[in-house]
Protein backbone atom coordinates (compact mmCIF):
# COMPACT_ATOMS: atom_id res chain seq x y z
CA UNK A 1 0.00 0.00 0.00
CA UNK A 2 1.59 3.24 -1.15
CA UNK A 3 1.10 6.12 1.29
CA UNK A 4 1.03 9.85 0.66
CA UNK A 5 4.13 11.05 2.50
CA UNK A 6 3.11 14.69 2.00
CA UNK A 7 0.36 14.19 4.58
CA UNK A 8 2.75 12.92 7.27
CA UNK A 9 3.71 15.32 10.06
CA UNK A 10 7.08 13.56 10.42
CA UNK A 11 7.88 14.28 6.78
CA UNK A 12 6.79 17.92 7.12
CA UNK A 13 8.70 18.40 10.36
CA UNK A 14 11.88 16.74 9.13
CA UNK A 15 11.70 18.80 5.94
CA UNK A 16 11.41 21.98 8.00
CA UNK A 17 14.39 20.83 10.07
CA UNK A 18 16.46 20.59 6.87
CA UNK A 19 15.66 24.22 6.11
CA UNK A 20 16.66 25.25 9.64
CA UNK A 21 19.90 23.27 9.39
CA UNK A 22 20.78 24.90 6.07
CA UNK A 23 20.36 28.32 7.67
CA UNK A 24 22.49 27.35 10.68
CA UNK A 25 25.27 25.83 8.56
CA UNK A 26 25.45 28.96 6.40
CA UNK A 27 27.31 30.46 9.37
CA UNK A 28 29.91 27.69 9.53
CA UNK A 29 33.47 28.47 8.42
CA UNK A 30 33.95 28.31 4.65
CA UNK A 31 36.69 25.74 5.25
CA UNK A 32 33.93 23.32 6.31
CA UNK A 33 31.93 23.70 3.08
CA UNK A 34 33.07 20.29 1.82
CA UNK A 35 33.45 18.82 5.30
CA UNK A 36 31.01 19.04 8.16
CA UNK A 37 28.53 21.28 6.31
CA UNK A 38 28.22 18.82 3.45
CA UNK A 39 27.94 15.82 5.80
CA UNK A 40 25.30 17.50 7.97
CA UNK A 41 23.20 18.62 5.06
CA UNK A 42 23.28 15.25 3.31
CA UNK A 43 22.36 13.37 6.48
CA UNK A 44 19.55 15.83 7.26
CA UNK A 45 18.14 15.63 3.72
CA UNK A 46 18.23 11.85 4.03
CA UNK A 47 15.62 11.85 6.82
CA UNK A 48 12.59 13.19 4.89
CA UNK A 49 13.89 11.49 1.74
CA UNK A 50 13.86 8.06 3.37
CA UNK A 51 10.41 8.69 4.80
CA UNK A 52 9.13 9.61 1.34
CA UNK A 53 10.86 6.71 -0.37
CA UNK A 54 9.52 4.24 2.18
CA UNK A 55 6.00 5.53 1.64
CA UNK A 56 6.43 4.78 -2.05
CA UNK A 57 7.05 1.11 -1.35
CA UNK A 58 4.30 -1.48 -1.51
CA UNK A 59 4.84 -3.23 1.82
CA UNK A 60 4.91 -2.07 5.41
CA UNK A 61 8.11 -4.05 5.90
CA UNK A 62 9.82 -2.00 3.18
CA UNK A 63 8.47 1.20 4.71
CA UNK A 64 9.77 0.13 8.11
CA UNK A 65 13.23 -0.45 6.64
CA UNK A 66 13.28 3.07 5.18
CA UNK A 67 12.11 4.46 8.51
CA UNK A 68 15.06 2.64 10.10
CA UNK A 69 17.31 4.45 7.63
CA UNK A 70 15.67 7.77 8.53
CA UNK A 71 16.32 7.09 12.23
CA UNK A 72 19.95 6.27 11.44
CA UNK A 73 20.38 9.51 9.49
CA UNK A 74 18.68 11.40 12.31
CA UNK A 75 21.27 10.01 14.76
CA UNK A 76 24.05 10.87 12.31
CA UNK A 77 22.87 14.49 12.20
CA UNK A 78 22.82 14.69 15.97
CA UNK A 79 26.36 13.32 16.24
CA UNK A 80 27.62 15.78 13.67
CA UNK A 81 25.93 18.64 15.50
CA UNK A 82 27.70 17.61 18.70
CA UNK A 83 30.96 17.75 16.76
CA UNK A 84 30.07 21.21 15.46
CA UNK A 85 29.32 22.26 19.03
CA UNK A 86 32.62 20.79 20.26
CA UNK A 87 34.39 22.77 17.54
CA UNK A 88 32.51 25.93 18.59
CA UNK A 89 30.69 26.30 15.30
CA UNK A 90 27.35 26.47 17.11
CA UNK A 91 26.53 27.83 20.55
CA UNK A 92 24.93 25.96 23.44
CA UNK A 93 21.41 27.32 22.84
CA UNK A 94 21.45 26.47 19.14
CA UNK A 95 22.74 23.01 19.95
CA UNK A 96 20.01 22.51 22.53
CA UNK A 97 17.25 23.67 20.17
CA UNK A 98 18.47 21.51 17.29
CA UNK A 99 19.02 18.48 19.51
CA UNK A 100 15.52 18.82 20.96
CA UNK A 101 14.02 18.95 17.48
CA UNK A 102 16.05 15.95 16.33
CA UNK A 103 14.84 13.99 19.35
CA UNK A 104 11.21 14.87 18.65
CA UNK A 105 11.52 13.86 15.00
CA UNK A 106 13.14 10.56 16.01
CA UNK A 107 10.32 9.86 18.49
CA UNK A 108 7.75 10.59 15.79
CA UNK A 109 9.43 8.24 13.33
CA UNK A 110 9.60 5.48 15.93
CA UNK A 111 5.96 6.09 16.84
CA UNK A 112 4.92 5.83 13.21
CA UNK A 113 6.99 2.71 12.78
CA UNK A 114 5.17 1.08 15.70
CA UNK A 115 1.84 1.50 13.89
CA UNK A 116 3.02 -0.73 11.04
CA UNK A 117 2.18 -4.42 10.86
CA UNK A 118 5.66 -5.89 10.46
Z-matrix of the N, CA and C atoms (Angstrom, degrees):
N
C 1 1.452
C 2 1.530 1 109.37
N 3 1.300 2 116.46 1 116.41
C 4 1.457 3 121.14 2 179.97
C 5 1.531 4 108.60 3 -82.89
N 6 1.329 5 115.16 4 132.28
C 7 1.466 6 121.53 5 -176.98
C 8 1.531 7 110.20 6 -106.42
N 9 1.313 8 115.88 7 154.76
C 10 1.460 9 120.59 8 176.58
C 11 1.530 10 108.78 9 -88.49
N 12 1.322 11 115.88 10 99.89
C 13 1.463 12 120.80 11 -177.34
C 14 1.515 13 112.22 12 -62.67
N 15 1.329 14 117.85 13 -26.04
C 16 1.467 15 121.13 14 -177.20
C 17 1.524 16 112.48 15 -66.26
N 18 1.319 17 116.74 16 -15.96
C 19 1.465 18 121.10 17 177.60
C 20 1.528 19 113.00 18 -90.62
N 21 1.318 20 117.05 19 -7.66
C 22 1.467 21 120.89 20 -175.98
C 23 1.533 22 112.01 21 -84.25
N 24 1.325 23 115.67 22 127.84
C 25 1.466 24 120.08 23 177.04
C 26 1.523 25 112.00 24 -61.61
N 27 1.336 26 117.38 25 -34.38
C 28 1.474 27 118.78 26 179.73
C 29 1.522 28 111.16 27 -66.11
N 30 1.324 29 117.45 28 -34.76
C 31 1.458 30 120.07 29 177.73
C 32 1.534 31 109.61 30 -69.60
N 33 1.324 32 116.25 31 -44.70
C 34 1.469 33 120.60 32 179.65
C 35 1.528 34 110.81 33 -61.87
N 36 1.317 35 115.56 34 -45.39
C 37 1.469 36 120.17 35 -176.78
C 38 1.525 37 111.38 36 -68.03
N 39 1.325 38 116.99 37 -41.34
C 40 1.461 39 119.01 38 -179.92
C 41 1.528 40 110.70 39 -70.57
N 42 1.314 41 117.05 40 -30.96
C 43 1.466 42 120.96 41 175.34
C 44 1.532 43 110.34 42 -66.93
N 45 1.307 44 116.69 43 -41.94
C 46 1.463 45 120.84 44 176.88
C 47 1.534 46 110.31 45 -63.92
N 48 1.325 47 116.29 46 -37.79
C 49 1.466 48 119.92 47 178.26
C 50 1.532 49 110.58 48 -60.99
N 51 1.332 50 116.89 49 -39.19
C 52 1.469 51 120.42 50 178.38
C 53 1.523 52 109.80 51 -58.34
N 54 1.323 53 116.40 52 -45.29
C 55 1.467 54 120.58 53 179.60
C 56 1.530 55 110.29 54 -60.01
N 57 1.327 56 116.33 55 -45.58
C 58 1.468 57 120.88 56 178.77
C 59 1.521 58 110.60 57 -60.27
N 60 1.325 59 116.54 58 -44.04
C 61 1.461 60 120.81 59 -178.75
C 62 1.528 61 111.52 60 -64.41
N 63 1.319 62 116.72 61 -38.83
C 64 1.471 63 119.93 62 176.99
C 65 1.524 64 110.10 63 -60.80
N 66 1.311 65 117.30 64 -42.28
C 67 1.465 66 121.02 65 179.14
C 68 1.528 67 110.48 66 -63.77
N 69 1.331 68 116.63 67 -45.54
C 70 1.469 69 120.93 68 -179.89
C 71 1.525 70 110.65 69 -62.52
N 72 1.326 71 117.38 70 -44.82
C 73 1.474 72 119.94 71 -175.84
C 74 1.527 73 112.69 72 -74.01
N 75 1.323 74 117.69 73 -13.32
C 76 1.472 75 119.66 74 173.51
C 77 1.521 76 111.06 75 -61.45
N 78 1.339 77 116.59 76 -24.24
C 79 1.460 78 121.50 77 -178.98
C 80 1.530 79 113.42 78 -90.66
N 81 1.324 80 117.44 79 -0.64
C 82 1.459 81 120.19 80 178.57
C 83 1.529 82 109.43 81 -72.14
N 84 1.328 83 117.04 82 158.05
C 85 1.467 84 119.81 83 178.01
C 86 1.532 85 111.29 84 -58.76
N 87 1.319 86 115.82 85 143.80
C 88 1.472 87 119.81 86 -178.99
C 89 1.531 88 111.38 87 -62.05
N 90 1.318 89 116.98 88 -22.95
C 91 1.465 90 120.44 89 178.33
C 92 1.530 91 111.99 90 -67.34
N 93 1.336 92 116.61 91 -15.50
C 94 1.468 93 121.32 92 179.52
C 95 1.533 94 113.02 93 -97.55
N 96 1.331 95 116.57 94 5.16
C 97 1.465 96 120.30 95 -177.58
C 98 1.527 97 112.23 96 -53.96
N 99 1.325 98 116.98 97 -41.73
C 100 1.465 99 120.63 98 -178.47
C 101 1.524 100 111.22 99 -102.06
N 102 1.316 101 116.84 100 7.85
C 103 1.451 102 121.98 101 179.00
C 104 1.513 103 111.07 102 -109.96
N 105 1.315 104 114.93 103 -109.56
C 106 1.458 105 121.26 104 -174.81
C 107 1.534 106 112.97 105 -62.52
N 108 1.314 107 117.59 106 -37.39
C 109 1.474 108 120.17 107 179.94
C 110 1.530 109 109.93 108 -61.41
N 111 1.311 110 116.20 109 -47.79
C 112 1.456 111 120.96 110 -179.57
C 113 1.527 112 111.17 111 -62.93
N 114 1.324 113 117.09 112 -44.87
C 115 1.464 114 121.92 113 179.69
C 116 1.532 115 111.14 114 -61.58
N 117 1.319 116 116.22 115 -47.60
C 118 1.463 117 121.15 116 -179.79
C 119 1.519 118 111.69 117 -60.50
N 120 1.302 119 115.56 118 -47.22
C 121 1.459 120 119.51 119 -177.21
C 122 1.524 121 111.83 120 -65.08
N 123 1.328 122 116.74 121 -42.82
C 124 1.463 123 119.39 122 179.62
C 125 1.520 124 111.47 123 -64.28
N 126 1.324 125 116.45 124 -43.01
C 127 1.471 126 119.63 125 179.75
C 128 1.526 127 110.51 126 -65.38
N 129 1.329 128 117.27 127 -40.79
C 130 1.466 129 120.83 128 179.87
C 131 1.530 130 111.15 129 -65.29
N 132 1.315 131 116.93 130 -43.37
C 133 1.467 132 121.65 131 179.20
C 134 1.528 133 110.16 132 -63.26
N 135 1.310 134 116.36 133 -31.00
C 136 1.458 135 121.63 134 -179.03
C 137 1.529 136 112.91 135 -63.97
N 138 1.323 137 117.76 136 -28.30
C 139 1.470 138 120.03 137 -177.19
C 140 1.533 139 111.41 138 -64.95
N 141 1.340 140 120.10 139 -60.66
C 142 1.470 141 118.03 140 179.01
C 143 1.529 142 112.28 141 -66.53
N 144 1.328 143 117.00 142 -28.16
C 145 1.468 144 120.07 143 178.66
C 146 1.521 145 111.38 144 -65.06
N 147 1.324 146 117.16 145 -43.26
C 148 1.462 147 120.49 146 178.41
C 149 1.527 148 111.71 147 -67.73
N 150 1.315 149 116.24 148 -36.80
C 151 1.468 150 119.31 149 176.31
C 152 1.527 151 109.47 150 -61.24
N 153 1.318 152 116.37 151 -47.74
C 154 1.464 153 121.10 152 -179.58
C 155 1.525 154 111.18 153 -63.52
N 156 1.319 155 116.52 154 -45.49
C 157 1.465 156 119.37 155 -178.59
C 158 1.528 157 111.05 156 -63.41
N 159 1.322 158 116.27 157 -41.76
C 160 1.462 159 119.68 158 177.74
C 161 1.517 160 112.38 159 -60.98
N 162 1.321 161 116.19 160 -38.80
C 163 1.471 162 119.97 161 179.05
C 164 1.525 163 111.61 162 -66.16
N 165 1.309 164 116.68 163 -22.08
C 166 1.457 165 120.98 164 178.64
C 167 1.517 166 113.62 165 -83.75
N 168 1.312 167 116.45 166 -3.20
C 169 1.471 168 120.67 167 178.91
C 170 1.520 169 110.53 168 -87.71
N 171 1.305 170 115.98 169 159.39
C 172 1.463 171 120.65 170 -173.52
C 173 1.513 172 114.07 171 -84.14
N 174 1.318 173 118.29 172 -22.02
C 175 1.466 174 119.30 173 -175.57
C 176 1.526 175 111.41 174 -116.35
N 177 1.313 176 115.05 175 154.26
C 178 1.464 177 120.16 176 177.08
C 179 1.523 178 110.74 177 -68.72
N 180 1.318 179 116.81 178 -29.81
C 181 1.465 180 119.78 179 176.85
C 182 1.530 181 110.62 180 -63.41
N 183 1.326 182 116.48 181 -43.49
C 184 1.466 183 120.40 182 177.94
C 185 1.527 184 110.07 183 -64.24
N 186 1.325 185 116.88 184 -43.28
C 187 1.455 186 120.50 185 177.14
C 188 1.525 187 110.55 186 -59.11
N 189 1.315 188 116.69 187 -44.70
C 190 1.460 189 121.19 188 179.46
C 191 1.530 190 111.64 189 -59.46
N 192 1.327 191 116.26 190 -39.38
C 193 1.469 192 119.89 191 178.09
C 194 1.527 193 111.33 192 -63.62
N 195 1.327 194 116.95 193 -41.13
C 196 1.464 195 119.82 194 178.13
C 197 1.530 196 111.05 195 -69.18
N 198 1.314 197 117.08 196 -33.51
C 199 1.463 198 119.83 197 175.28
C 200 1.527 199 110.16 198 -66.34
N 201 1.336 200 117.01 199 -36.36
C 202 1.471 201 120.09 200 173.32
C 203 1.527 202 110.65 201 -59.11
N 204 1.326 203 116.29 202 -42.73
C 205 1.465 204 120.39 203 177.91
C 206 1.528 205 111.17 204 -62.91
N 207 1.325 206 116.26 205 -40.17
C 208 1.470 207 120.82 206 178.66
C 209 1.526 208 110.27 207 -62.90
N 210 1.331 209 116.62 208 -41.25
C 211 1.473 210 120.58 209 178.05
C 212 1.529 211 109.82 210 -63.78
N 213 1.323 212 116.66 211 -42.48
C 214 1.463 213 120.16 212 177.90
C 215 1.519 214 112.05 213 -60.69
N 216 1.319 215 116.78 214 -44.30
C 217 1.471 216 120.64 215 178.13
C 218 1.517 217 110.95 216 -65.05
N 219 1.319 218 116.60 217 -37.71
C 220 1.459 219 122.05 218 177.16
C 221 1.537 220 110.00 219 -59.06
N 222 1.324 221 116.37 220 -45.04
C 223 1.477 222 120.98 221 178.42
C 224 1.525 223 110.85 222 -66.25
N 225 1.328 224 116.49 223 -36.44
C 226 1.461 225 121.14 224 177.38
C 227 1.530 226 110.49 225 -61.88
N 228 1.323 227 116.44 226 -44.58
C 229 1.468 228 120.91 227 178.15
C 230 1.526 229 110.16 228 -59.41
N 231 1.314 230 116.54 229 -45.50
C 232 1.457 231 119.40 230 -178.13
C 233 1.529 232 111.33 231 -62.38
N 234 1.314 233 116.81 232 -42.41
C 235 1.471 234 120.60 233 177.81
C 236 1.519 235 110.91 234 -60.94
N 237 1.309 236 116.50 235 -44.86
C 238 1.462 237 120.49 236 -179.24
C 239 1.530 238 111.53 237 -66.44
N 240 1.317 239 116.84 238 -33.01
C 241 1.466 240 119.49 239 175.71
C 242 1.529 241 110.96 240 -67.84
N 243 1.326 242 116.88 241 -38.15
C 244 1.465 243 119.23 242 175.20
C 245 1.522 244 110.35 243 -61.43
N 246 1.325 245 117.08 244 -39.38
C 247 1.464 246 120.32 245 177.00
C 248 1.529 247 110.70 246 -64.06
N 249 1.321 248 116.25 247 -42.58
C 250 1.471 249 120.16 248 177.75
C 251 1.526 250 110.40 249 -61.77
N 252 1.329 251 116.07 250 -39.46
C 253 1.463 252 120.31 251 177.00
C 254 1.529 253 110.28 252 -64.90
N 255 1.328 254 116.93 253 -46.09
C 256 1.466 255 121.25 254 178.61
C 257 1.522 256 111.75 255 -58.15
N 258 1.329 257 115.91 256 -33.81
C 259 1.464 258 121.45 257 -179.35
C 260 1.534 259 112.03 258 -89.50
N 261 1.330 260 115.83 259 7.18
C 262 1.461 261 123.52 260 176.95
C 263 1.529 262 113.81 261 62.98
N 264 1.315 263 115.75 262 32.51
C 265 1.459 264 120.51 263 175.49
C 266 1.521 265 111.12 264 -87.73
N 267 1.338 266 116.46 265 -21.83
C 268 1.460 267 121.24 266 173.93
C 269 1.528 268 108.78 267 -133.35
N 270 1.309 269 115.19 268 148.96
C 271 1.470 270 119.57 269 -178.85
C 272 1.529 271 110.85 270 -85.00
N 273 1.318 272 114.79 271 172.82
C 274 1.470 273 121.70 272 -174.99
C 275 1.529 274 112.02 273 -60.87
N 276 1.321 275 117.83 274 -42.39
C 277 1.464 276 121.25 275 -178.46
C 278 1.528 277 111.88 276 -66.07
N 279 1.326 278 115.72 277 -43.61
C 280 1.464 279 120.16 278 177.63
C 281 1.518 280 110.15 279 -62.37
N 282 1.320 281 116.48 280 -43.51
C 283 1.455 282 121.20 281 178.51
C 284 1.523 283 110.62 282 -59.77
N 285 1.312 284 115.97 283 -45.50
C 286 1.457 285 121.19 284 -179.55
C 287 1.523 286 111.32 285 -61.94
N 288 1.327 287 116.49 286 -46.04
C 289 1.472 288 120.75 287 -179.80
C 290 1.525 289 111.61 288 -62.78
N 291 1.330 290 116.56 289 -45.56
C 292 1.459 291 120.61 290 -179.33
C 293 1.527 292 111.36 291 -67.01
N 294 1.317 293 116.00 292 -41.60
C 295 1.465 294 120.60 293 179.74
C 296 1.529 295 110.78 294 -63.83
N 297 1.326 296 116.38 295 -41.32
C 298 1.467 297 120.18 296 177.50
C 299 1.533 298 110.85 297 -61.03
N 300 1.315 299 116.34 298 -42.84
C 301 1.466 300 120.09 299 -179.45
C 302 1.531 301 110.81 300 -67.23
N 303 1.308 302 116.87 301 -41.06
C 304 1.469 303 121.04 302 177.16
C 305 1.524 304 110.13 303 -59.75
N 306 1.312 305 116.36 304 -44.14
C 307 1.465 306 121.09 305 179.89
C 308 1.523 307 110.94 306 -62.02
N 309 1.318 308 117.11 307 -43.36
C 310 1.464 309 120.51 308 179.47
C 311 1.528 310 111.70 309 -64.05
N 312 1.317 311 116.08 310 -41.88
C 313 1.470 312 120.14 311 178.25
C 314 1.524 313 109.91 312 -62.99
N 315 1.327 314 116.83 313 -43.70
C 316 1.468 315 120.85 314 179.47
C 317 1.533 316 110.72 315 -60.85
N 318 1.326 317 116.49 316 -43.70
C 319 1.468 318 120.48 317 178.27
C 320 1.527 319 111.02 318 -62.01
N 321 1.319 320 116.90 319 -39.50
C 322 1.463 321 120.47 320 178.84
C 323 1.527 322 111.73 321 -65.59
N 324 1.327 323 116.08 322 -40.95
C 325 1.469 324 119.61 323 179.00
C 326 1.528 325 109.76 324 -64.19
N 327 1.316 326 116.50 325 -45.73
C 328 1.463 327 121.00 326 179.34
C 329 1.530 328 110.16 327 -61.90
N 330 1.323 329 116.39 328 -41.92
C 331 1.464 330 120.27 329 178.04
C 332 1.517 331 111.59 330 -61.46
N 333 1.311 332 116.78 331 -43.02
C 334 1.461 333 120.54 332 178.43
C 335 1.527 334 110.29 333 -64.71
N 336 1.305 335 115.48 334 -41.95
C 337 1.459 336 120.98 335 179.91
C 338 1.532 337 111.10 336 -59.55
N 339 1.308 338 116.62 337 -36.66
C 340 1.475 339 120.90 338 -179.49
C 341 1.523 340 112.81 339 -68.23
N 342 1.334 341 117.31 340 -18.61
C 343 1.467 342 119.77 341 179.30
C 344 1.532 343 111.86 342 -81.84
N 345 1.323 344 116.21 343 -10.23
C 346 1.461 345 120.08 344 -177.03
C 347 1.532 346 111.08 345 -81.93
N 348 1.301 347 115.90 346 150.25
C 349 1.463 348 121.43 347 178.72
C 350 1.532 349 109.24 348 -95.57
N 351 1.327 350 114.88 349 79.54
C 352 1.484 351 119.23 350 178.27
C 353 1.505 352 110.68 351 -125.02
